[in-house]
């Protein structure tokens, strides 16, 4: 199963668990052994790429601002791209600009994805039962891209992926290892840095900079 094959499965789950008027949001960045895979929760309609009229890449955080503060602060986004993001409104993102942003992500050799790809109209919480529908597909995604390190954002995503109760406040900078088929992968659980977790942005930056220093 390839990344393109996974999109078909994600679209089926969008029809079951997402907003019918929106498309799935998949992933973006470096697909070939990236340094870091960043894993968020699930997309919302604030991502303008979820519109059925959008013909460009359907990658996380298109048309949003706050998360790019994180990538800039951890030195994984060039200043010129960051300034462009900050200076335009979300609806002003074009398909070409989205491609430009993700080319910069690729340049810095990382991959951005969500555990759940089912786009919701708003930031409503999803139950574990829905995220669990994506776990095997997510593991296949990890196998395909084969990241050196995977960073999981928030308690819920971390607990589900690592299959144990995780409190990010209690395991900051702790390395977890998970075997997927015959390969052992490295994971870290980090504070969710946007939305309700925006007050934890500094802690997320601190921990990710530590992870980068320890691994690269």
Secondary structure, DSSP 8 states (H G I E B T S, - for coil): --HHHHHHHHHHHHHHHS-TTB----EEE--SS-SEEEEES--BTTSGGGBTT--S---TTTT--HHHHHHHHTT-S-HHHHHHHHHS-GGG--HHHHHHHHHHHHHTTEEEEES----BSS-----HHHHHTTHHHHHHHHHHH--SEEEEESHHHHHHHHTS---GGGSTT--EEEEETTEEEEEEEE---SGGGGGGHHHHHHHHHHHHHHH-
